[in-house]
Amino acid sequence: MLRQTAPRPFGLRGNAAHAKMSTDPRLEQERPSEIAMPDAAIPPELTARRLQALHEEGFVLLPGVLEAGRIAALRDAIDRLEPEHWDYTGLVDHYKCVFNRSLLWLPYLDLPGVIELAEAALGTDCHVIGQTAWRCHPGFIGADLHLDYLVMELPPALLADPTFRLPMQICTAHLYLDAIDADLCPTLVIPGSHRAGRPPRPDERQWQGRVPEPVLCRAGDVLFFRSELWHAGSRNRTADRTRYLLQVHYGRRMVAQKFSPYLHWRFDPQVLAACTARQRRLLGDHAPAEYD
């Protein structure tokens, strides 16, 4: 399983047999001075290592992106949300496009450490295609193994060629607002499965001998993964804990923004007025280009 356990350095698994994880780019060995904190400068070499992990494994876990104050504020904000349009509630509460509901959500579009990786993976003209808040209550059943988006199916021989690097089109950041253990809906990932070149079949439970691994992490950590990665949501097996999660989806400039209810969509003028230049671009304020 993929985890972080205090007080070990980020990325070490729980026994000596996995000490080699210190060089695993998925779960980075970062010195305290490199850990992404609010408004900190992100070393380019750190972003480069994270980008390499996306190419090799399909995901990377960013430690300590959110501190306790922001985690508490986000949880409180999610508790205050009311369903609109295509939102739904029940064993899982799912709120779409929350950036348009309050100024509070804007800083989470371009968090230090996350936005640098998004731009490195998808281009400096990438944008946000969605920002979704979740609460997964006890009894939530999770989601089967799947991928989010694949431009086209590709032959295995091409994907096995070490000289071929599959470009990314969409990436997702999972901002975990709880400490995630084996019972609290850990995200399951199959490392390297973005190179399958196809979605998993309904009866498929592994890829090339690799099975889904739970991402166990601290509150404030961020899982960043590409849309071709095979992953799943697991059950909430706890009796009394709810998992809080904020998702931010990033896409290349030519990927459509998923701002429902689409034909009736309107930006809140107060939100736009509060945006930085980068946040305006992330919400769609692009320079003219092809097809504009």
C-alpha positions in Angstrom: 0.0 0.0 0.0 1.0 3.6 -0.5 1.2 5.6 2.7 2.9 8.2 4.8 3.4 7.4 8.5 4.7 9.9 11.0 7.4 10.5 12.0 9.2 8.8 9.1 10.2 10.9 6.1 7.5 11.2 3.5 7.1 8.1 1.4 8.6 5.3 3.5 6.4 2.3 3.9 5.9 0.7 7.2 8.7 -1.9 7.2 12.4 -2.1 6.3 11.7 -4.3 3.3 10.4 -1.2 1.5 13.2 1.2 2.4 13.8 1.4 -1.3 10.7 3.6 -1.5 13.1 6.4 -0.6 13.8 6.7 -4.4 10.2 6.1 -5.5 9.0 9.3 -7.2 5.3 8.4 -6.5 5.8 9.0 -2.8 8.6 11.5 -2.7 11.3 11.8 -0.1 11.1 15.5 0.4 13.1 17.5 2.9 11.0 19.7 5.2 12.1 22.8 3.2 10.7 21.3 0.0 7.3 20.4 1.3 4.6 22.5 -0.5 3.1 24.9 2.0 0.8 27.8 1.2 2.4 30.6 -0.8 5.8 28.8 -0.7 8.1 28.9 -3.8 8.2 25.5 -5.4 11.7 24.4 -6.6 11.6 23.6 -10.3 13.5 20.4 -9.7 10.8 19.2 -7.3 8.1 19.8 -10.0 10.3 17.9 -12.5 10.5 14.9 -10.2 6.7 14.9 -9.7 6.2 15.2 -13.5 8.5 12.2 -14.0 6.3 10.2 -11.6 3.2 11.1 -13.6 4.9 9.7 -16.7 6.2 6.6 -15.1 3.6 5.6 -12.5 0.6 7.8 -13.5 0.2 9.5 -10.1 2.2 11.2 -7.4 1.3 12.0 -3.8 2.2 15.6 -2.7 2.7 15.8 1.1 1.6 18.7 3.4 0.0 20.9 0.8 -2.7 22.1 3.2 -2.2 23.1 6.8 -4.7 22.5 9.6 -6.4 25.9 9.4 -7.2 25.5 5.7 -8.4 21.9 6.2 -10.8 23.0 8.9 -12.1 26.0 6.8 -12.7 23.7 3.8 -14.6 21.1 5.9 -16.8 23.8 7.4 -17.4 25.2 3.9 -18.4 21.8 2.6 -20.8 21.4 5.5 -22.5 24.7 4.4 -23.0 23.7 0.8 -26.5 23.2 -0.6 -27.2 21.1 -3.7 -27.7 22.9 -7.0 -28.4 21.7 -10.5 -26.6 18.3 -10.9 -25.4 18.0 -7.3 -26.7 15.0 -5.3 -26.7 14.0 -1.7 -27.1 10.7 0.3 -24.4 8.2 1.3 -22.2 10.5 -0.8 -22.7 14.3 -1.1 -21.4 15.7 -4.4 -21.2 19.4 -5.1 -20.0 20.6 -8.5 -18.2 23.8 -9.6 -17.9 25.1 -6.0 -15.5 27.8 -7.1 -18.5 29.8 -8.3 -20.3 29.7 -5.0 -17.9 31.6 -2.7 -14.6 33.4 -2.8 -13.3 30.9 -0.3 -12.8 28.3 -3.0 -10.6 30.3 -5.4 -7.2 29.7 -3.7 -7.7 26.0 -4.2 -7.6 26.3 -8.0 -3.9 27.1 -8.0 -2.3 25.9 -4.8 1.5 26.1 -4.7 2.9 22.8 -5.7 -0.2 21.7 -7.4 -0.5 24.4 -10.1 3.1 24.1 -11.0 2.7 20.4 -11.7 -0.6 20.9 -13.6 1.1 23.5 -15.9 4.1 21.2 -16.4 1.9 18.3 -17.3 -0.7 20.1 -19.4 0.8 23.4 -20.6 1.0 26.9 -19.1 -2.3 27.6 -20.9 -4.2 24.8 -19.1 -7.4 25.5 -17.3 -9.7 24.1 -14.7 -12.5 21.9 -16.0 -14.1 21.3 -12.6 -13.9 21.7 -8.9 -16.0 19.3 -6.8 -16.5 18.9 -3.1 -17.4 15.5 -1.6 -18.5 14.0 1.7 -18.5 10.2 1.8 -20.5 8.9 4.8 -20.4 5.5 6.6 -21.8 2.9 4.3 -20.6 4.6 1.1 -19.8 1.8 -1.4 -17.1 3.4 -3.5 -16.6 3.0 -7.2 -15.3 0.2 -9.4 -12.0 0.2 -11.2 -12.1 2.7 -14.0 -10.2 5.4 -15.8 -11.5 8.9 -16.2 -10.7 9.8 -19.8 -8.7 8.2 -22.7 -8.3 10.1 -25.9 -8.1 6.9 -27.9 -7.2 3.3 -27.4 -3.6 2.5 -28.3 -1.7 -0.7 -29.2 0.2 -2.3 -26.3 3.4 -2.4 -28.4 3.5 1.4 -28.7 2.9 1.9 -25.0 5.6 -0.6 -24.2 8.1 1.3 -26.3 10.4 3.2 -23.8 10.9 5.9 -26.4 7.1 6.7 -26.5 5.7 9.1 -23.8 1.9 9.3 -23.7 0.9 13.0 -23.5 -1.5 13.9 -20.7 -4.8 15.6 -21.4 -6.6 15.8 -18.1 -5.3 15.5 -14.5 -7.1 15.5 -11.2 -5.9 16.7 -7.8 -7.5 15.0 -4.7 -7.2 17.3 -1.7 -7.7 15.0 1.3 -9.3 16.7 4.3 -9.0 13.7 6.6 -6.2 11.3 7.5 -7.0 8.4 5.2 -6.6 4.9 6.6 -7.7 1.5 5.2 -11.3 2.0 6.4 -11.9 5.6 5.3 -12.4 5.3 1.6 -8.8 5.3 0.4 -8.4 5.9 -3.3 -7.1 2.7 -5.0 -4.5 3.0 -7.8 -2.7 0.6 -10.1 0.7 2.0 -10.7 1.7 2.2 -14.3 -1.8 1.3 -15.6 -2.0 4.5 -17.6 0.1 2.6 -20.1 -2.6 0.0 -20.6 -3.9 2.0 -23.6 -7.5 1.0 -22.8 -10.0 1.1 -19.9 -10.3 -1.9 -17.5 -12.8 -4.5 -18.5 -15.8 -5.0 -16.1 -14.3 -8.2 -14.7 -10.7 -7.0 -14.6 -9.0 -6.6 -11.2 -5.4 -6.2 -12.1 -3.0 -5.0 -14.8 0.1 -6.9 -15.7 0.1 -8.6 -12.3 -0.3 -5.3 -10.4 -3.4 -5.0 -8.2 -5.0 -1.8 -6.9 -3.1 -0.3 -3.9 -4.7 2.0 -1.3 -3.3 5.5 -1.0 -3.0 6.1 2.7 -2.1 9.6 3.7 -2.4 12.5 6.0 -5.0 15.3 6.0 -3.7 18.0 3.8 -1.9 15.7 1.3 -2.8 15.8 -2.4 -3.0 12.9 -4.8 -2.3 14.1 -8.3 -3.1 11.7 -11.1 -3.6 11.5 -14.9 -6.9 10.6 -16.4 -5.7 7.3 -18.0 -4.7 5.8 -14.7 -6.8 2.8 -13.5 -8.2 3.7 -10.1 -11.1 3.0 -7.9 -13.0 4.4 -4.9 -13.2 2.2 -1.8 -15.9 1.8 0.9 -16.3 3.8 4.0 -16.1 1.0 6.5 -16.1 3.2 9.6 -19.1 3.5 11.9 -19.0 7.2 12.5 -16.5 9.0 10.2 -17.1 10.9 7.0 -14.4 11.5 4.4 -14.1 15.1 3.2 -12.5 15.6 -0.2 -12.0 18.5 -2.6 -11.2 17.6 -6.3 -9.8 20.0 -8.8 -9.7 18.8 -12.5 -7.3 20.3 -14.9 -7.3 20.0 -18.7 -5.3 21.2 -21.7 -6.5 24.4 -23.3 -8.6 22.4 -25.9 -10.3 20.2 -23.3 -13.9 21.4 -22.6 -14.6 23.0 -19.2 -17.4 21.0 -17.4 -19.3 23.9 -15.9 -22.9 22.6 -15.6 -25.7 23.5 -16.2 -23.9 24.5 -19.4 -26.4 26.6 -21.4 -27.6 28.2 -18.2 -24.1 28.7 -16.7 -23.3 32.1 -15.3 -20.1 33.2 -13.5 -20.7 35.0 -10.2 -19.3 38.5 -10.9 -17.9 38.8 -7.4 -15.9 35.6 -8.0 -14.4 36.9 -11.2 -13.6 40.3 -9.6 -11.6 38.5 -6.9 -9.6 36.3 -9.3 -5.9 36.7 -9.9 -4.8 36.8 -13.5 -3.8 33.1 -13.3 -7.2 32.2 -11.7 -9.0 34.0 -14.5 -7.1 32.0 -17.0 -7.9 28.8 -15.2 -11.6 29.7 -15.3 -11.4 30.3 -19.1 -10.0 33.8 -19.7 -7.6 32.7 -22.5 -5.7 34.6 -25.1 -7.1 34.1 -28.6 -5.9 30.9 -30.2 -7.0 28.3 -32.8 -10.8 27.9 -33.1 -11.5 31.1 -31.1 
